Structure formats: C-alpha cells, structure tokens
Amino acid sequence: MNESPKFNILLVDDTESNISILIHALDEDYELSVAEDGESALEAVESEIPDLILLDIMMPDMDGYEVCTRLQKDPRTRNIPIIFLTAMTQVDSKTKCFEMGAVDYITKPFEIMEVKARVKTHLSLMHAKKQLIYQNEILDQKVMERTQELSLTQDASIFSLGTLAEYRDPETGGHIRRTQSYVKLLAENLKKHPKFSDFLTEATIELLYKSAPLHDIGKVGVPDSILLKPGPLTDEEFKEMKKHTVYGRNTILTTERILKTSSSFMRFAREIAYSHQEKWDGSGYPQGTKGEDIPLSGRLMALADVYDALISKRVYKSAFSHEKATNIIIEGKGKHFDPDLVDAFIKINDDFAETANKHRDL
C-alpha cells in the first residue's frame, strides 16, 4: 500500500544553528525546505506552496512580520499556517504574532518536543480544515445535482399534469407550450413597467411560466360529452364547463393540504386555474371578479389563453390569422383584458406570432 505523502514545511531563519535544530526535530517526519531570509522565503513559496511555515521574526532587510504581511495579501498563500519563531517573550510581542495572522509562535531557545508537538497540531488542524472544505464541496455538488434532478422532475410532473387536460381535447396539442411561453413574454415585458417591476422578478416570472401549464387541469372533471361537443354548448352545458376553474383550484388546494405547505408555485398555479376566465370588466367567471382584484397571474393567463384559442383550429371554428387575433385582443382592452397587458401585447405581438409558429400543432 502506498504511503501518504509527507507534509512540506518551509523553515525560515537567518541563524544556521536554529535551522539545524529544526531540521533535526522535523526531518524524519516531514519534507523540509529552507530559506535564510525574507526574500528567499517568498521566492520559495512562489515555486512550491508549503503546508506550513516556521518563520523567524528578527531577520535583516525583511523581518518575519513583513514576510507574513506579503503572504497574507496573496490569495494563493494567505491560508498557509504560519508559526512565528521569536526570542521575544513579552505579551505584546506574542499578541502581535496573532494579529499578523499567525496560528502560533514558538519561543527561542527551542525545545525539540514542543516544536514537534506544535507543528503536528497545526498540520493536523490544517489537514482537517482542507478535508472539511473538500467534503463541503462534494456535498454542495451533490445538493446541486439533486436540486437540478428534483427541479427537472417537478417540471416534468407539472407538464404531465397539464397535459392530462390537453389529452381530453385532441385539437389543442401545443396549447400548453404556447400559452406558458406567451405568459413569460408578457411578464418579461411588463417587468419594465413601474407598476409591475417590484412584483415581476426573474424568480416570479419563472414560477408563472412553470405554473401556467396547470391552468386547465380542472377540465379532467368535465364530462366528455360537454368537453368534446362539436357545436355550441347549451346554457346547462356551459354552466358545467365553467366549473373547470373550480375543479382546478380544488385539485391544487388538495395537493397543498396533503403537502401541508403553500409554496409560491402552488399559489400561482391555484390563482391561474381559478381566475384565468375572469374578465377585466367583471363579466367573467367563476366569481365575476373585476379589474386589479383579479390576480395578475390570472390576467396574464387570460390574454395568453384567448390569443391561443383564436389562432387555433377547433371543431367549431377555423384558426384565425395572427392579425385578426391581435385585433380581437386590442378590441378587448379594458373589457376582457387588463389595459396594461394589452399595451404590452401590442409591443411584442410579433413575438407571440413567432412562438405560435414554433409550437404550432402538427
């Protein structure tokens, strides 16, 4: 079995007898390098960073304090443990050693056993610190990988749940992809507006984008005879159809109760499912909420949903052109839709058309 590599220690002292004593004390257990002045010590560190430095204070030209200061300023060397070697025993001298960044000091004349013990202690601490940093880096990497995995799983689950409603209606294949993209386009434009800038952060926009696929999840509770009817609905059938907003909200509420939590994502999903059929003038459903009492998430989804319905072919209508759909959205300003959202839509309606083409039904 291979032996573990020895720690490397740099000995810095201008007195030959002191160096000899240190070599005698440490040579058997460690790899040693020697410098006889401050400049030589800094040059040695440039070539190879030691695991620990035994540094004399009183040296000509550049004393140990100056060497320590320079090492502390360099990001490559600032974490090297330094043990000062000093003949000074005054308390203020010892205090200055620690203030300079040293981990310890050893007074001259040296006691061999003390030198060995202090060096061993600080190398053990240094090694333990490096191991802890390494383990934390591994842990951080694993946490990041697990978080990414959970995020992907969540996104896939959300999209799959949203697609359940889509499967009930075979003519709306790309509806989810398109509408969540429309919501993001609108939100990113609106965040420049003073009224919305504080709320529409990057994190919030991402949550809106991810929760949008659940807007029609409540349609799984609507009978096929109504959902797939090829012609106009009767008043009773439309009354039943409108319940999909309530079914969607209740489904998400049930999930929140099971999880015993209400995250921002779940709140947005619940808002969108329940309020995306509301209208700015209060003529929508299920509650007839009006104006800014309608959650912004629902207002965004309302415009995205209607635009996509207009440009999509249905059993009861042909697909409208982008131009015609745009005109209908503009006509709904202040009636069906939030005026600020319509203004944003007008600025970026070409992006809507590009998104619709990118995710068009095949």
C-alpha positions in Angstrom: 0.0 0.0 0.0 1.4 3.5 -0.9 2.4 5.7 2.0 0.6 9.0 2.4 2.8 11.9 1.1 4.6 13.9 3.8 3.6 17.4 4.6 6.0 20.1 3.3 7.3 22.6 5.8 9.3 25.8 5.0 11.9 26.8 7.6 12.8 30.5 7.5 15.6 31.7 9.8 18.8 33.6 9.3 20.7 31.7 12.0 22.3 28.4 10.9 22.2 26.8 14.3 18.4 27.4 14.6 17.9 25.8 11.2 20.0 22.8 12.2 17.9 22.3 15.4 14.6 22.5 13.4 15.9 20.1 10.7 16.9 17.6 13.4 13.5 17.9 15.0 11.4 17.5 11.9 13.4 15.9 9.1 12.2 12.4 9.9 8.5 13.1 9.6 8.2 15.9 7.1 9.6 17.2 3.8 11.6 20.3 4.6 12.8 23.3 2.6 14.9 26.1 3.9 15.2 29.9 3.4 17.7 32.1 5.2 16.0 35.5 4.7 12.6 37.0 3.8 13.2 37.4 0.1 14.3 33.8 -0.2 11.2 32.7 1.7 8.9 34.5 -0.7 10.8 33.0 -3.7 10.5 29.5 -2.3 6.7 29.9 -1.8 6.4 31.1 -5.4 7.9 27.8 -6.5 6.0 25.5 -4.2 3.4 26.4 -1.6 4.2 24.6 1.7 1.8 23.1 4.1 3.2 25.2 7.0 5.9 27.8 7.6 8.1 28.2 10.6 9.0 31.9 10.3 11.7 33.8 12.3 10.7 37.3 13.2 14.1 39.1 13.6 15.8 38.9 10.2 17.9 41.6 8.3 16.4 43.5 5.4 12.9 42.0 5.6 11.6 40.7 9.0 9.1 38.0 9.6 6.3 40.4 10.1 6.8 41.8 6.5 7.0 38.3 5.1 3.8 37.4 6.8 2.1 40.6 5.6 3.0 39.8 2.0 1.8 36.2 2.2 -1.5 37.4 3.7 -2.1 39.7 0.8 -1.7 37.0 -1.9 -4.8 34.8 -2.3 -2.6 31.8 -3.2 -0.7 32.0 0.1 -2.9 33.7 2.6 -4.2 30.4 4.1 -0.7 28.9 4.8 -0.4 28.3 8.5 2.5 30.4 9.9 4.2 29.7 13.2 6.4 32.5 14.3 9.8 31.8 15.8 10.8 34.5 18.3 13.1 35.2 21.2 10.7 37.9 22.4 8.6 36.8 25.3 6.6 40.0 26.0 2.9 39.7 25.9 2.6 42.5 23.3 5.0 40.7 21.0 3.0 37.5 21.3 -0.2 39.4 20.7 1.2 41.0 17.6 2.0 37.5 16.2 -1.6 36.5 16.2 -2.7 40.0 15.0 -0.5 39.4 12.0 -2.3 36.2 11.1 0.0 33.6 12.6 -1.6 30.4 14.0 1.0 30.1 16.8 4.5 31.1 18.0 7.5 29.2 19.4 10.0 30.9 21.7 13.7 30.5 21.4 15.7 28.6 22.5 13.7 25.7 21.0 12.5 22.7 22.9 12.5 19.9 20.4 9.4 18.2 21.8 7.5 21.5 21.9 8.4 22.2 18.2 7.3 18.7 17.2 4.0 18.9 19.2 3.0 22.4 17.9 3.9 21.5 14.3 1.9 18.3 14.4 -1.1 20.0 16.0 -1.3 22.7 13.4 -0.7 20.4 10.4 -3.5 18.2 11.8 -5.8 21.2 12.0 -4.8 22.4 8.5 -5.4 18.9 7.1 -8.8 18.6 8.9 -9.8 22.0 7.5 -8.9 21.0 4.0 -10.8 17.8 4.3 -13.8 19.7 5.6 -13.7 22.1 2.7 -13.3 19.2 0.3 -16.3 17.4 1.8 -18.4 20.5 1.7 -17.5 21.0 -1.9 -18.6 17.4 -2.6 -21.8 17.9 -0.6 -22.5 21.2 -2.4 -22.1 19.4 -5.7 -24.4 16.6 -4.7 -27.0 19.1 -3.4 -26.8 21.0 -6.6 -27.2 17.8 -8.7 -30.1 16.6 -6.5 -31.8 20.1 -6.7 -31.5 20.0 -10.5 -32.9 16.5 -10.6 -35.8 17.5 -8.4 -36.4 20.6 -10.5 -36.5 18.6 -13.7 -38.8 16.0 -12.1 -41.1 18.8 -10.8 -41.2 20.4 -14.3 -41.9 17.1 -16.0 -44.6 16.3 -13.4 -46.2 19.7 -13.9 -46.2 19.5 -17.6 -47.6 15.9 -17.5 -50.4 17.0 -15.2 -51.2 19.9 -17.5 -51.2 17.6 -20.5 -53.9 15.4 -18.9 -56.4 18.1 -19.7 -55.0 18.5 -23.1 -55.4 14.8 -23.9 -59.1 15.3 -23.4 -59.1 17.6 -26.4 -57.1 16.3 -29.3 -57.1 19.5 -31.2 -55.0 21.5 -28.7 -51.7 19.7 -28.9 -49.2 22.6 -28.4 -51.6 24.7 -26.3 -49.6 24.3 -23.1 -46.2 25.1 -24.6 -47.6 28.1 -26.4 -49.6 29.6 -23.5 -46.8 29.3 -21.0 -44.4 31.0 -23.4 -47.0 33.8 -24.0 -47.2 34.3 -20.2 -43.5 34.6 -19.9 -43.2 37.0 -22.9 -45.9 39.3 -21.4 -44.4 39.2 -17.9 -40.9 40.0 -19.1 -42.2 43.0 -21.0 -44.3 44.1 -18.0 -41.5 44.0 -15.5 -40.2 47.2 -17.2 -43.4 48.9 -16.1 -43.2 50.8 -12.8 -46.5 49.3 -11.7 -45.2 45.7 -12.0 -41.4 45.9 -11.7 -41.3 45.1 -7.9 -43.5 42.0 -8.3 -42.3 40.6 -11.6 -38.8 39.5 -10.6 -36.9 36.9 -12.5 -37.9 34.3 -9.9 -41.6 35.2 -10.1 -41.6 35.1 -13.9 -40.1 31.6 -13.8 -42.7 30.5 -11.3 -45.5 31.9 -13.5 -44.0 30.1 -16.5 -43.8 26.8 -14.7 -47.3 27.0 -13.2 -49.1 28.1 -16.4 -49.5 24.5 -17.7 -51.9 23.8 -14.9 -54.4 26.4 -15.9 -56.9 23.9 -17.4 -56.2 21.0 -15.2 -59.8 21.2 -13.9 -61.1 20.1 -17.3 -60.4 16.5 -16.3 -63.5 16.8 -14.3 -65.7 18.0 -17.2 -67.7 15.2 -19.0 -66.5 14.3 -22.5 -70.0 14.9 -23.8 -69.5 18.6 -23.0 -65.8 19.0 -23.4 -65.7 17.3 -26.8 -69.0 18.6 -28.1 -68.5 19.7 -31.8 -71.1 22.5 -31.6 -72.3 25.3 -29.3 -73.0 24.4 -25.7 -76.4 24.8 -24.1 -76.7 27.0 -21.1 -76.6 24.0 -18.8 -73.6 22.5 -20.5 -71.8 25.9 -20.4 -72.6 26.1 -16.7 -70.9 22.7 -16.2 -68.0 23.7 -18.4 -67.3 26.8 -16.2 -66.8 24.5 -13.2 -63.4 23.5 -14.6 -61.9 26.6 -12.9 -63.3 25.4 -9.5 -62.2 21.8 -10.1 -58.7 23.1 -10.9 -58.4 25.2 -7.8 -59.8 22.5 -5.6 -57.3 20.0 -7.0 -54.4 22.2 -6.2 -55.8 23.0 -2.8 -56.0 19.3 -2.1 -52.3 18.9 -3.1 -51.4 21.8 -0.8 -53.2 20.2 2.1 -51.5 16.8 1.5 -48.1 18.5 1.3 -49.0 20.7 4.3 -47.5 23.7 2.6 -48.4 26.5 0.3 -45.4 27.5 -1.9 -45.3 30.4 -4.3 -45.5 28.0 -7.2 -48.7 26.3 -5.8 -50.3 29.7 -5.1 -49.7 30.9 -8.7 -51.0 27.6 -10.1 -54.1 27.9 -7.9 -54.7 31.5 -8.9 -54.2 30.8 -12.6 -56.5 27.7 -12.5 -59.3 29.6 -10.7 -59.1 33.1 -12.2 -57.9 32.8 -15.9 -61.5 33.0 -17.1 -62.2 36.2 -15.2 -62.5 39.4 -17.3 -61.3 42.9 -16.6 -64.9 44.3 -16.6 -66.2 41.7 -14.2 -68.2 39.7 -16.8 -66.1 36.6 -16.5 -66.3 33.5 -14.2 -66.3 31.8 -11.7 -66.7 34.8 -9.4 -67.2 37.8 -11.7 -64.1 39.5 -10.2 -63.0 42.7 -12.0 -60.0 44.9 -12.5 -57.0 44.5 -10.4 -58.9 42.3 -7.9 -58.1 39.6 -10.5 -54.6 38.2 -9.6 -52.0 39.3 -12.1 -51.3 35.6 -12.8 -54.9 35.1 -13.9 -54.9 38.3 -16.0 -51.7 37.1 -17.8 -53.1 33.7 -18.4 -56.4 35.1 -19.7 -54.8 37.0 -22.5 -52.4 34.1 -23.4 -55.3 31.6 -23.4 -57.6 33.7 -25.5 -54.9 34.5 -28.1 -54.1 30.9 -28.5 -57.7 29.8 -28.7 -58.2 32.4 -31.5 -55.2 31.2 -33.6 -56.0 27.5 -33.1 -58.4 25.4 -35.2 -61.3 23.9 -33.3 -64.2 21.6 -34.4 -66.5 24.5 -34.2 -64.2 27.1 -36.0 -61.2 27.7 -38.2 -58.0 29.1 -37.0 -57.9 32.9 -37.1 -54.9 34.7 -38.5 -52.4 36.4 -36.1 -53.6 39.8 -37.4 -57.2 39.0 -36.7 -56.4 37.6 -33.3 -54.4 40.7 -32.5 -57.2 43.0 -33.4 -59.7 41.0 -31.2 -57.3 41.3 -28.3 -57.0 45.0 -28.8 -60.8 45.3 -29.0 -60.9 43.6 -25.6 -58.7 46.2 -23.9 -60.5 47.4 -20.8 -63.3 44.9 -21.3 -61.9 41.4 -21.3 -58.3 42.2 -20.7 -56.2 44.4 -18.4 -55.3 47.5 -20.5 -51.6 47.4 -19.4 -51.4 43.8 -20.6 -52.9 44.7 -23.9 -50.4 47.6 -24.3 -47.6 45.1 -23.6 -49.1 42.6 -26.0 -49.1 45.2 -28.8 -45.4 45.9 -28.3 -44.5 42.2 -28.6 -47.3 40.6 -30.7 -44.7 39.6 -33.3 -43.0 37.5 -30.6 -46.4 35.9 -30.0 -46.6 35.0 -33.7 -43.1 33.6 -33.7 -43.9 31.5 -30.6 -47.2 30.2 -32.1 -45.3 29.1 -35.2 -42.5 27.5 -33.2 -45.0 25.4 -31.2 -47.7 25.0 -33.8 -49.9 21.9 -33.9 -48.8 19.4 -36.4 
